[in-house]
Amino acid sequence: MLSPDDWSAIRLTVELASVTTLLLLAIGIPLAWWLARSRSWLARITAALVTMPLVLPPTVIGFYLLIAFGANGPFGQLTQVLGLGLLPFTFAGLVIASILYSLPFAIQPLQQAFRAIGPRPLEVAATLRASPLDTFVHVVLPLARPGLITAAVMSFAHTVGEFGVVLMIGGNIPQETRVISVQIYDHVEALEYAQAHWLSAGMLVFSFAVLLALNLLNRREAAA
Amino acid sequence: MTIRADLTLTRAAHCTRADLTLPGRGVTALFGPSGAGKTTILRMLAGLERGAGSLHVNGECWQDDARRVFLPAHRRALGYVFQEASLFPHLDVRANLLFGYRRIPDQQRRIAPEAAIELLGIRPLLARAPAQLSGGERQRVAIARALLTSPQLLLLDEPLSALDARRKDEVLPWLERLNSELDMPVVYVTHSIDEVCRLADHLVLLEAGQVAASGPLADTLARLDLPAAFELEASAVLEGCVTAVDSQYQLATLRFAGGELKVAAGELQSGQTRRVRIHARDVSLARSEARDCSIVNRIPATVTAIRPASQPGQVLVQLDAGGSLLLARITRLSLDILQLAAGQQVWAQIKSVALL
């Protein structure tokens, strides 16, 4: 069955996915709102940038992050000045990489949900004395609930499933950066197929369950 | 107590200019064909659309470009009812009603939830979701929700246009009640002349983004110098009191400033005040009273003005019947045969009266 190392990889993965999802929602909600409403060039360029992780190989993202956050990279020098040290091959580094890598999975459902609301509910709220922030919290967010749930679930699931970026920037450090996907890779390398099976099958069941649940949830929301 | 607006909005090829002084009480109807700029003007009044110029409502400045003042919509004390259902789908009727109410300070609340619920007859709906309401019910809830912000100005954008005739009849009486029970200026956008005649006290006619006429309802509808687009609607609106109901002939007598009219009794009762509309095409003229005539409504009047109608061979004649204005559409031939001129006494024979 599962070894203590396997359990530690699972715990680390859940931790990484949870932190990433929370931060992604915090960044993604305002960003997606801006992208959904702005028609400026800056917004279009940002939209393209945010979508890039969908089409790029994870190794490319990992590679550039490694350089940018490395000892001679601009962000690496910044983190050193701030006394944070170097982020590659740490849990914090993995979180930053995961956020960038899963950004489109959070932004796209949010953006779609915000767009679908249209201008009318905002105008109605304004004629009922709600300030823009009040309207956002009490009208926009409740109306965008299906999009919020999809964004959170997809961010979490996608982070659980990442491998290439982790390998590039996280390496393979037990209890720090060795997540499930890396652990499976190690098992296969060592020809421990039984161990690899337990973890892989677990991932299969998890992914299927998440997507099925999301599907059912969205259908119930649509019916309501 | 007035609403003074001078607002201009230019969008692509369309320019809408609202240079208006409206009474600070009663119902003002903005009437005109589609694309005349009715909704645009309403949106500029609300601050949902930013025109250039100034807007003062009952002494308060809502916009003055010269002084760089522009109150955003959420800081204007107004109520707005949109054309289509605009209830928040994530809230039930009660929460929708209280959405605006909760957002105004206690001392500004002049209308209590109970009063608005009663006024619009929506008590049985409070726990329902908007999706479970009929179109008419939704609009009544939307009107009550707007009232609960205790607005100083209520803006209604064709609140009945998305409803079928039966639903309209379901909402119209509530609008009339609102008008008679609350002292709150209302600006009402519509393309239905029937709604105008029934609800409005003041009428603004709009054509191609410009104000074509503005004035008290009866005077404005009976004007002879209206643009051709409105000429077909030329008519008189009279308000009268039911003085008698004849059950044998099923006719009621309606007394107005210039005389009496017999109208179908229907469900009228003595003492009621009702409006009637008399279309110019339903009025014919005679130099003497025709007693051997099947038309029962014959009213003595004085010719005040004559103008050629846009249809060739026809003229519009404006009449004064004891202070009430009437209009008649007759042929040029009749005009010459009767040798009519301003100042002459005639009998207006009214073929049909529409009770509003």
Chai-1 contact restraints between the chains, C-beta under 6 A:
chainA,res_idxA,chainB,res_idxB,connection_type,confidence,min_distance_angstrom,max_distance_angstrom,comment,restraint_id
A,E123,B,L48,contact,1.0,0.0,6.0,A-B,restraint_1
A,V124,B,S86,contact,1.0,0.0,6.0,A-B,restraint_2
A,A126,B,A73,contact,1.0,0.0,6.0,A-B,restraint_3
A,A126,B,H74,contact,1.0,0.0,6.0,A-B,restraint_4
A,T127,B,A73,contact,1.0,0.0,6.0,A-B,restraint_5
A,T127,B,Y80,contact,1.0,0.0,6.0,A-B,restraint_6
A,L128,B,F99,contact,1.0,0.0,6.0,A-B,restraint_7
A,L128,B,G100,contact,1.0,0.0,6.0,A-B,restraint_8
A,R129,B,H74,contact,1.0,0.0,6.0,A-B,restraint_9
A,R129,B,G100,contact,1.0,0.0,6.0,A-B,restraint_10
A,R129,B,R103,contact,1.0,0.0,6.0,A-B,restraint_11
A,R129,B,I104,contact,1.0,0.0,6.0,A-B,restraint_12
A,R129,B,T149,contact,1.0,0.0,6.0,A-B,restraint_13
A,A130,B,H74,contact,1.0,0.0,6.0,A-B,restraint_14
A,A130,B,R103,contact,1.0,0.0,6.0,A-B,restraint_15
A,S131,B,H74,contact,1.0,0.0,6.0,A-B,restraint_16
A,P142,B,H90,contact,1.0,0.0,6.0,A-B,restraint_17
A,L143,B,H90,contact,1.0,0.0,6.0,A-B,restraint_18
